[in-house]
Amino acid sequence: MTTLDMLIKSLSRLPGVGAKSAARIAYHLIQSDGEFNRKLAVQIAELQDRVFNCSICGSYTETDPCPICTDSSRDTSLICVVEHPQDILTIESSGSYFGLFHVLGGAISPLDGIGPEQLAIGSLIRRIKDGHFSEVIAATNPTEEGDTTALYLARLLKETGIPVSRLASGLPIGGDLEYADRITLARSMRGRIRLGSF
Amino acid sequence: MTTLDMLIKSLSRLPGVGAKSAARIAYHLIQSDGEFNRKLAVQIAELQDRVFNCSICGSYTETDPCPICTDSSRDTSLICVVEHPQDILTIESSGSYFGLFHVLGGAISPLDGIGPEQLAIGSLIRRIKDGHFSEVIAATNPTEEGDTTALYLARLLKETGIPVSRLASGLPIGGDLEYADRITLARSMRGRIRLGSF
């Protein structure tokens, strides 16, 4: 196997990169300037040495605690619970939330053998009981597992009196009714909002 | 900028990788086994030191001449002319051709300032005049530039008497008439084949 074949094989193991895209990327790298390739290689090689999980919230960070946990300008009365570290990036990029985060590491899924004890739920409950939170946003995915996890958290936190909320489900903005799936459409119908009420 | 942000930025410069896929790949790399990352980094870092252009056909190779040019089992009476080295991989993967190749490095495009002298056409003509070819397949892309280049080659090679052919254009197999563009449909209409004639 040639170097090129081996690189294409490695690249095609990356998520969202098929055999054709892998070849396209490899050919691009042959022709790109050497400096870019050297930089990319170093970034990949050093990634796991530099990036680890924040000991408080579990997000990926290069300093412990992470920049979000130590940012005094953030609203420390809000905590947003997500399944994976990358969900933090997604929510941050929406610019709609300025509170703290907590990464569970997944969602409850009995079929996959993932129960509450496999997730960072114990540390979440301790954080909430030790803190001064006014709301817990369960931003797990809008899937059966994510919904189950959110309900589980709501039940666990009931005694604290802190409300647990869930992100709204419905039609994507800029979308088209015609392309909405039935379940999303049913959810957005049930969750319909009276005009003038917001 | 964190290591993760820098890696995402580098990855998003690769062809076919947008900001979202770059983030997805970076998060995958954080979680993947370290051995895979080290191997991928070395492959990227060493790529340009190991892979270069074949001095005969111009394809990417790690030995000179390349494995195709030195393969005595191939049909040395056929030469297939392509725009880019990666086109060789595509044609090879079809399993429909067993002759030699020649890479032009692009196609004639006066608007982009690419004339015959910017392409490996001189070396192609010398190869053809020095060799014993029975057919030249101009497998440049089915675009205006590719067609122009193929016609240019046919005119140059007219005096040699060696026929120059072009890949057939038409409907993709498994495709649907409804999704064919007008130009492809017009070409496949003009190039229609009488049943029983092949």
Interface residues (C-beta under 8 A of the other chain):
Chain A: T2 T3 L4 M6 L7 S10 L11 R13 L14 P15 G16 V17 S21 A23 R24 I25 A26 Y27 H28 L29 I30 G34 F36 N37 R38 K39 L40 A41 V42 Q43 I44 A45 E46 L47 Q48 R50 V51 Y60 E62 H84 P85 Q86 L89
Chain B: T2 T3 L4 M6 L7 S10 L11 R13 L14 P15 G16 V17 S21 A23 R24 I25 A26 Y27 H28 L29 I30 G34 F36 N37 R38 K39 L40 A41 V42 Q43 I44 A45 E46 L47 Q48 R50 V51 Y60 E62 H84 P85 Q86 L89
